[in-house]
Amino acid sequence: MARPPLSKDTRLCISLAGRPSNIGTRFHNHLYDALGLDYIYKAFTTTDIAAAIGGVRALGIRGCSVSMPFKQDVLALVDEVEPSARAIGAVNTIVNDDGHLTASNTDYLAVARLIAEHGLTPSQSVLIRGSGGMAGAVGTAFRDNGFDRGIVVARNAETGRALAERLGYDYAPEVGSRRADVIVNVTPLGMAGGPEEREVAFDPQTIANAHTVFDVVALPAETPLIVAAREAGVGVITGAEVIALQAAEQFERYTGVRPTAEQVAAASAFSRQ
């Protein structure tokens, strides 16, 4: 099934990011084709986020995915903030209903689902490396699912302490000898194309002592950290899983259609070709 020909009635969805990638564009457009939906998706960056969100409202753009560094800035630019974004103080999804902009955080929803799907339990301790918007989504999802033994590791003491305090977790500037059952990388370490793309976010002993290694970096899917965890025989949750689930949540909000797990998997695979 192919989408209808482009016309004046075709609905536009976009993404706004400091460093746009092709993943979301390919994911959403693949599903529009597969489901025959009259939508099109395009990635953008901007130097004026207020004007960009004004354009979303004024031009009737149906949906807007928001990535760093705009996740906090857009909070003041929308009409309604759902609990998933309010609890974190960061937005990754905006839906436009006739000029009324509603913000949510599907990263939070995706992480919460992955915690359940991978059988993680509140009795486990969690260590989160990073203190940005995505770290807030990850930490809040763990806390809201009953994980009360946690630590936030971040070089930025101000944001690290603030996040740890909000979650009720401990704070440390470095991982050092600290260990946890679930270790999560929410930094750019291992990200393709970045200055630290070959870096492993945790040392071999920290990885070996963990029950589950979770890397939110989505590109590549097999980051150096995930590769190291697999080699150590440790369970993994990949950034590819996060981005596919959060994109499926966005897709449903934009279109009203929930793709099947098989359709999401196919779109995710296509987005990485």
Disulfide bonds with the S-S distance in Angstrom:
none
